[in-house]
Every structure is written in structure tokens, then in C-alpha cells.
Amino acid sequence: MSAMAAAAFAGLALGLAFVGLTMYVRAPVPPRAADLLAERRQGSRGDALGVIDSSPVGKLVARDLDRAAMSQRPASFILLTATLLAGGLVVLPAFFGDPGVIFALVAAAIPYLVVRRRAGRHAREFKRQLPAVLDLLASALRAGQSEMQAFALAGNEMPGAAGEEFRRMHEELQLGATVDSVTSALLVRLPDPDLELAVDAIQLSHRVGGNLAEMLGQISGTIRDRVRLGAEIRALTAQARASVYLVTALAPIGLFFISLVNPEWGTLLFETTGGRIALGIAFTLELIGFLTARSVSRVNV
């Protein structure tokens, strides 16, 4: 086999490994009762994978996998990513030289970025579904169902992120967890001030009593009012926010056209020490002005 054929084969193998790892981390595997029970026992494991799971990196990866509603074990994800990195460091520098090291690092970081992106999308989807979920829970409680039955109903009836989370909560309750513990775990996975109101209401009803269905209904109405107010504020501040980006873009666009009209000016700025210092100062001031103007144009609801 010639050297070119061997290099092509190695590149194909690396590409297939990368595609397989990406499909692995993107696989939306629903949590099962056995998986949840295994999670509780992982802390007592003495094998090598258990050591990786309990390491700071393993805990960080576990948190992100948990927030993305993915049931992959952190140790296996870390080992697969390390394998991809090692393969990239062996193969890519042979094709690209020293930049191949950077390409290998980027390729190894992509699966983790995929997990973070899925976690963000999962959290945003749950936030959009939260008012409907609270209405469904309130209706179930008014009909005389228990909280466990209400969670099961939400898991069966709600699609997407809300259905996944409430099915998981219901399975945890079946394994012997308490309502307070599963709602607290939900808030850890999906930190959100609106969800915190609902969790506080559920836990408060356990401690001091009260009409939980009425409280959940009122929280749902409050969340909808806040969303509507936020949409109105974004519409009123749209011109200001657009002006921030437009004014920020004027400087680089002006520099580009000046360089086209009079290339000597561009040469003076980019190829002399004084010009580079002026560009650095201008870039710093531009960045400070952009961040300041953007923070002023934002209104938190």
C-alpha cells in the first residue's frame, strides 16, 4: 500500500470515528429506571470509570450531559473524546503540519460543544413549555390526582423537553425519591427563575400546606404576563439594539472602503508600528463602546 493510500485510509478512518462520536453524543436516549438507579450507585464504584466520573472534569461533563437530557456516562464520553483527540494528533499533523495540532484540538472540542448546544436548546424548550406544564399540573391536582400522578400525566402528555424531564421525575419517584428532591434536582438541571417559583410553591405546600393547584395556576399566569411584557419591551427597544450594531459596524466598514480608495492609508495603518498601535486603541475603544451600548439597550424583565 502506497503512502498516499495509507494516508487516505487513515483520514477516512478518522472521519468515520468523528461522525460516529458526534452521532453518539447527539443520540437522545431517554433515561430508564435502571439508568437512574445506576446513577445513585456510581459514587460507590471503585473501577477506573468510577474514578473518572468522580473527577472534577467528570462532574463537569456529567452536569452538561444531565442538562442536555442525555444518558451517556461521563467516563465513556471523556474516553471517546480523548480517543478522537489522540487520533487527530496522529493523523492531522501528517496532512497539515503544525496547524494539524490546532485542527485536532478543534475536532476534539466539537462533541462537547454539541452537548452544550443541546443543553441550551433543551433548557430553552423547557422554558417555553413551562406555563403549559404548570396549567396541566394544576388541572390534574384539581381533578384529585396526586403529585406523582400529575408528574406522570405531564410526562405522557407533554412533548419535547418537558415530557423528558417529567418522565424522569416520575421514574425517580418510583425508585423512592421524594417530591422535594426530584424538584430540587430539576432546578439544578434547568436553573431558571420561573421554574424556581414553581419549585418553591411545590416544596412550600409540603411544609405548610396550601392550595398547590391555585398557586401553580397563578405562577403560570405570572410567567405568561412576563413573557408578553418581555416581547413588548423587545419590540420597543428593537431600534436601539439595531443602532448599536449599525454604529459599531461603521468603523470597520469605513476602514475597508478607505483601504480600497487609497491603499496607501491602509498600508500606513497595518504595516507601521504607529498605525498598529492606533488600530489597537481604536479596536479597544470600539469594543468598550459596543459592550456599554448593548448593556444600556437591554431591559431585564
N, C-alpha and C positions, 0 to 999 in steps of 0.2 A: 504494500500500500504506500503510495507516494505521500510526501509530506503535506501536499495541498489537500489530498483526500482525507488524511488523518485530521488536519485542522478543521476541514468542513464537517467531518463526523463529530468531532469534539464540540464544535459550535452548535450543531443540531441537537446533540445530547443536552447541552446546557440550556438551550432554548426550550426543549421539551420539559426539562426539570423546572424551569421558571414558570412555564404555563401550568404545569401540574401543581406547583406550590400555590400559585395565585388562585387556581380553582379550589384548592383545599381550604385556604383561608376564607374564601368567599362563600363556601358552602353553608347555607342557612339551616344547619342541623338543629331541629327542635330539642330542647332539653328533655331528658327522660327521668323517671323516678330513680332509676339505677345510677344515672349520672349525678343527680343531686345527692344521693346517698354517698357516692364515691367522693364528692367534694368535701363532705364532712370528715371523711376518713383520711384524706390526703395529708393532713397535718401530722398524722402518726406514722406515715410511711417512712421507712429507713432506706429505700433504694435511691439510686442516683437521680432518677427523675424526681423523686420527692425532694431531694436537696435542691434541685434546680427550681422546682415550684416554690419553695420557701425562701429562695434568694430574693434580694431587692428587685433584680430585673424580672424574675419570675412573677413577683407580686404585681409589678407594673404591667406586665403583659396580661396577667390574669384579670386585672381590673379593666383593661381595654377590651379583652375578649368578652368579659362579662357584660360590659356596657353595649357591646355590639350584638348581644344575644347569640353568641357563638359558643358551642360546647367543646371546642378543641382544648386539649390540655396545654397549659403554658409551656411545659418542658418540651413537648413534641414540636410546638411551633418554634421555639428557640433553636432546637436542634436542626430542624429543617432549614431555618433561615441561616444558621451557621454553615450548613452544608452547601447552600446556594452561594454564600459568600466565599467559601473555600474554592468551590468550582469556578466561580468568576475570577478569583485571584490567580488561578492556574491557567485558565483559557484566555481571558480577555487581554491580559498584557501581551500574549503572543501575537494577537491581531493588531492591537492599537498602541503597543508600547507602554510608556508610563501613564498616559491617560486611561489605559485599561483598568488601572487600580481604582481610579475615581468611578469609572463605569461599573465596576464590580460592587463598590460600596453603594452606589445609587440603586443597582439592581437588587441588592440585599435589603435595602430600606423600603422598597416598594410594597412588599407584603404587609409590613407594619403600617404603612401609610394607608393601605387598603382597609385594614382593620379599623384605623382611626376614622377614616371616611365613613365606613359602615356604622360605626358607633355614633357619629354625629347625625347621620341620616336617621338612624333608629330613634335617637332622642328627639329630633325634630318631628318625626312622625307621631311619636307618643304624645308630644305636647299638643299637636293639632287634634288628636283624638281624645284628649283628657276631658273636655266638657261633656262629650257624648258618653264617655265611660262613667263619669260621675252621675249623669242622669240615669243611666242603665242601673247602676248600683242602687241609687235612691229608689227607683221603681221596684227593684227586686226586694229591697228591705221593706218598702210599704206593703208589698204583697205577702209579707210574713216569712220570707226566706231568711236563713241565717247568713252571716257574712261569708262563710265558706261557700255556701251555695251561690251567693251573689258573685263571688270571685269566679266560680266555675262557669256561671252564666256569661260573665264578661269575657272569659277566655274562649268560650264557644261561639259567641255571637259577634265579637269584635274582630275585624281583620287586622293584619299587619302587626305593628309593634305592640299595640295594646293587647291583642289576643295572645301573643307570645308571652308577654310579661305576666298576664293574669293566669294563663295556664301554668306557668312556672310557679307562681304563688300558690295556686291550688294544690299542685303536687307537693310543694314544701309543707303545706298544712296537712296533707295526708301522711307525710312522713313524721308528723308530730311537732312541727314548729308552731309557734303562736302567731296570732294575727299581728301583734306588735312587732315581732321580729321580722316577719316577711315584709311588712310595710316599711320598716326601717331599712331593710336590705334593698327594697325597691328605690327608696330615696337615695341610697348610696350609689346605686347603678345609674340612676337618672336624676341627678341633682337639678331641681327646678323650684322656684319659689311658689308657683301654683300647685305643684304636686305636694310641696311641704305643707300647704294649708290643708289639703285633703288628708294627708297622713296624720297631722296634728289632730284633726277632727276625729279620725277613727280611734286614735290612741286615747284621746281625751274622753271619748264616750265609754271606753273600757274602765277608765279610772273613776270618773264622777257620774257617768250615765248621761242621759240626754237623748233627744230625737236625732239619731245619726242620719236618717233619710232626709230630714229637713235641713240639716247642716250641709250635707253633700249637695242638695239642690241649690242652696244659697251660694255655695262656693262655685258651682258650675255657672250660675248667673253672673257672679262677680268676674270670673275668668272671661266669659263672653263679652262683658262690658269692657274689660281691659283690652281685649283683642280689637274690639271695634274702635276704642279710643286710640289705640296704637296705630291702626290703619289710617284714621283721620289725621293724626299728627304726622305720619309719614307723607301723606298727601300734601299737607300744608307746608312741610319743610322740603319737599322734593326739589324746588327751585334752588334753595340754598345749598342743598347737598350736591346738586349738579354743578353749581357755580364753583364749589370747592375743587372739583376735579377739572373743570374747564380752565380755571385760573392757574392751577398747578401745571397743566399741560402746555400753557402758553410759552413758558420759558424754554423747555426742550424743543418745542416746535419752532420757536423763533431762532434758536441756535442752529437748528438743522437748515432752515431756509437761508440764514446768513452765510452758512458754510457753502451752500450751493451758489449763492450770488457772488460772494467774494471769498474764494478758497484761502486767500492769504490770512484772513481773520481766523478761520478755523485752524490753520497751521500755527498761528501765533498762540492760540489758546491751548491746543493739545500737544504741541511739541516744544514748548518753552516752560521753564520752571515757574515763572511768574504766572503764565496762563493756567497751568495745572493748579497752582495754589488758588487762583481766582475761581476756577471751576469747583474746587473742593469747598471753598467758602460758600459759593452760590448754591451748591447741592445741599450743604448742611442747612442753610437758611431756608431753602425751598422745602426741605423735609420738615423742619420745625414749623414752618407756616402751614403746611398741609395737615400735620397732626393736630395743630391748635385749631385750625378752622373746622376740621372734621369733628373734633370733640365739641366745639361750640354749636355746630349744626345738629348734633344728636340730642334728642329729648327722650329720657327714660320714663317709661310709664310705670 
